[in-house]
Amino acid sequence: MKRQVFILILIGVCCLINSYAYSQISEGGTPVSFSFDVGKGKIPVLTMPLVDARTLIEEDEKLITEDTQRPFRFGYAIDVDIDLKKSGVKKELPNGDNLWLLKIYCPDAFSINLIYNRFRLSEKSKFILNLKNKT
């Protein structure tokens, strides 16, 4: 019995360590783009196609009645291939740093989930998302 409790505690600790090891690092503070005038009206906007949420909800309700084991739909995927250098705008800051800006607008979205499969930053670069519900 003691051995089983020990093993369960060990598994729990390993899970906590593992999830912490792959967690996002939060540095706090204010993003550099808030400290400088970066021409807020001149940031390109990438508008995602409108998703018919009502139709998706109706589909889900029908599928749930047919298959109660089916998991709930988390969202609706829109595959995109965004190259920030092509879609965004580069601003040079007074301190010599460069800042790439791009707005992603999803009309009537309940939430936005970004998934990256190829994402590279130079060693001293930072990636910051500023999420707002309006453009």
Stockholm file with secondary structure:
# STOCKHOLM 1.0

chainA/1-135         MKRQVFILILIGVCCLINSYAYSQISEGGTPVSFSFDVGKGKIPVLTMPLVDARTLIEEDEKLITEDTQRPFRFGYAIDVDIDLKKSGVKKELPNGDNLWLLKIYCPDAFSINLIYNRFRLSEKSKFILNLKNKT
#=GR chainA/1-135 SS CHHHHHHHHHHHHHHHHHHHHTSCCCCCSCCHHHHSCCCGGGSCEEECCCCCHHHHHHHHHHHHHHCTTSCCCCCCCCCCCCCHHHHSEEEECTTSCEEEECEEECTTCSCCCCCCSSCCCCTTCCCCCCCCSCC
#=GC SS_cons         CHHHHHHHHHHHHHHHHHHHHTSCCCCCSCCHHHHSCCCGGGSCEEECCCCCHHHHHHHHHHHHHHCTTSCCCCCCCCCCCCCHHHHSEEEECTTSCEEEECEEECTTCSCCCCCCSSCCCCTTCCCCCCCCSCC
//
